[in-house]
Amino acid sequence: MNYERFLKNNLVRKVKPDFKQIATQIKRAKRDLRTAESVISSDRTWTFAITYHAMMRVSKALMYSKGYLPTAKRSHKTIIEFTKIILGGEYDDLLRWFNRMRRRRHDFIYDAINDISERDAKSSIITAEKLIDEIVKEIVEANPQHDLFK
């Protein structure tokens, strides 16, 4: 895959993948998802933010497994765009929802907007589960020599 646009615009940097760190990020994303599920009844907006961060963690692990990490410049948007390139068009709807989550999470974190419905909170959990599963599958298939979950 060609990631030249990201490199040229200084949105990513090349790195040597550390599969222990990749596994740690995946495990943390799964833990974040469990945490989100546990708080949904008391705080839907925080559930949404936690699931978004779980998706960011696992997407960053995917980038790392390909030998790239985002720079500070537009990092969240870059991670989503990079993930979309790796996973392909089959996941357009899921990644479009992920990008909408990015904008809504921004409103919550920086503007204290608390308008996440129960439906959106539940959808965020389902979306995060799907993304985590697909990314783990992608990383494992592309790197069978690494046992991520020893």
C-alpha positions as CSV (number, residue, x, y, z in Angstrom):
1,M,0.0,0.0,0.0
2,N,1.1,3.5,-0.7
3,Y,1.3,5.8,2.3
4,E,3.4,8.5,0.6
5,R,0.7,11.1,1.0
6,F,0.8,10.7,4.8
7,L,4.6,10.8,4.8
8,K,4.8,13.8,2.5
9,N,2.4,15.8,4.6
10,N,4.2,14.8,7.8
11,L,1.1,13.1,9.2
12,V,2.9,9.8,9.9
13,R,6.4,8.6,10.6
14,K,8.0,5.3,9.8
15,V,8.8,3.1,12.8
16,K,9.9,-0.4,13.5
17,P,6.8,-2.3,14.8
18,D,7.0,-3.5,18.4
19,F,4.5,-6.4,18.6
20,K,4.6,-6.4,22.4
21,Q,3.4,-2.8,22.4
22,I,0.8,-3.6,19.7
23,A,-0.6,-6.4,21.8
24,T,-0.7,-4.1,24.8
25,Q,-2.7,-1.6,22.8
26,I,-5.2,-4.2,21.6
27,K,-5.6,-5.6,25.1
28,R,-6.2,-2.0,26.4
29,A,-8.8,-1.4,23.7
30,K,-10.7,-4.5,24.7
31,R,-10.5,-3.4,28.3
32,D,-11.8,0.1,27.4
33,L,-14.7,-1.5,25.6
34,R,-15.6,-3.5,28.8
35,T,-15.4,-0.3,30.8
36,A,-17.7,1.5,28.3
37,E,-20.2,-1.3,28.6
38,S,-20.1,-1.0,32.4
39,V,-20.9,2.7,32.5
40,I,-23.6,2.9,29.8
41,S,-26.4,3.0,32.3
42,S,-24.9,5.9,34.2
43,D,-23.2,8.0,31.5
44,R,-24.0,7.5,27.8
45,T,-21.7,10.3,26.7
46,W,-18.7,8.9,28.5
47,T,-19.5,5.5,27.1
48,F,-19.3,7.0,23.7
49,A,-16.0,8.7,24.4
50,I,-14.5,5.5,25.9
51,T,-15.5,3.4,22.9
52,Y,-14.1,6.1,20.6
53,H,-10.8,5.8,22.4
54,A,-10.8,2.0,22.2
55,M,-11.2,2.4,18.5
56,M,-8.3,4.8,18.3
57,R,-6.1,2.5,20.3
58,V,-6.7,-0.5,18.1
59,S,-6.4,1.6,14.9
60,K,-3.1,2.9,16.1
61,A,-2.0,-0.7,16.8
62,L,-2.9,-1.4,13.2
63,M,-0.8,1.5,11.9
64,Y,2.0,0.4,14.1
65,S,1.9,-3.1,12.8
66,K,2.4,-1.7,9.3
67,G,5.4,0.3,10.5
68,Y,3.9,3.7,10.9
69,L,2.7,6.0,13.7
70,P,0.9,9.3,13.5
71,T,2.6,12.6,14.2
72,A,0.9,15.2,16.4
73,K,-0.5,16.9,13.3
74,R,-4.2,15.9,12.9
75,S,-3.4,12.6,14.6
76,H,-7.0,11.4,15.2
77,K,-8.1,12.1,11.7
78,T,-5.0,10.6,10.2
79,I,-5.5,7.4,12.2
80,I,-9.0,7.0,10.9
81,E,-7.9,7.7,7.3
82,F,-5.0,5.3,7.5
83,T,-7.3,2.6,8.9
84,K,-9.7,3.1,6.1
85,I,-6.9,2.6,3.5
86,I,-5.7,-0.6,5.2
87,L,-9.2,-2.2,5.8
88,G,-10.5,-1.1,2.4
89,G,-13.9,-0.1,1.0
90,E,-15.7,-3.0,2.7
91,Y,-15.5,-1.0,5.9
92,D,-16.6,2.4,4.6
93,D,-19.8,2.6,6.7
94,L,-18.0,1.5,9.9
95,L,-15.2,4.0,9.3
96,R,-17.7,6.8,8.4
97,W,-19.3,6.2,11.8
98,F,-15.9,6.2,13.5
99,N,-15.2,9.6,11.9
100,R,-18.6,10.9,13.1
101,M,-17.7,9.6,16.6
102,R,-14.4,11.6,16.3
103,R,-16.3,14.9,15.8
104,R,-18.9,14.2,18.5
105,R,-16.2,13.1,21.0
106,H,-14.4,16.4,20.3
107,D,-17.6,18.3,21.1
108,F,-17.9,16.4,24.4
109,I,-14.3,16.8,25.4
110,Y,-13.7,20.4,24.4
111,D,-17.2,21.9,24.5
112,A,-18.9,19.8,27.2
113,I,-21.7,18.8,24.9
114,N,-23.6,15.9,26.4
115,D,-26.1,14.8,23.9
116,I,-25.5,11.1,23.3
117,S,-28.6,9.0,23.0
118,E,-28.9,5.5,24.4
119,R,-29.1,4.3,20.8
120,D,-25.9,6.0,19.8
121,A,-24.1,4.8,23.0
122,K,-25.1,1.2,22.2
123,S,-24.2,1.7,18.5
124,S,-20.7,2.9,19.6
125,I,-20.1,-0.3,21.5
126,I,-21.2,-2.4,18.6
127,T,-19.1,-0.4,16.2
128,A,-16.1,-0.6,18.5
129,E,-16.5,-4.4,18.8
130,K,-16.6,-4.8,15.0
131,L,-13.6,-2.6,14.5
132,I,-11.5,-4.3,17.2
133,D,-12.4,-7.7,15.8
134,E,-11.5,-6.8,12.2
135,I,-8.3,-5.1,13.1
136,V,-7.1,-7.9,15.3
137,K,-7.9,-10.3,12.5
138,E,-5.9,-8.1,10.0
139,I,-2.9,-7.8,12.3
140,V,-2.8,-11.6,13.0
141,E,-3.2,-12.6,9.4
142,A,-0.5,-10.2,8.2
143,N,1.9,-11.2,11.0
144,P,1.4,-14.9,11.7
145,Q,5.0,-15.1,13.1
146,H,4.0,-13.0,16.1
147,D,1.8,-14.5,18.9
148,L,0.1,-11.3,20.1
149,F,-1.8,-13.0,22.9
150,K,0.7,-15.2,24.7
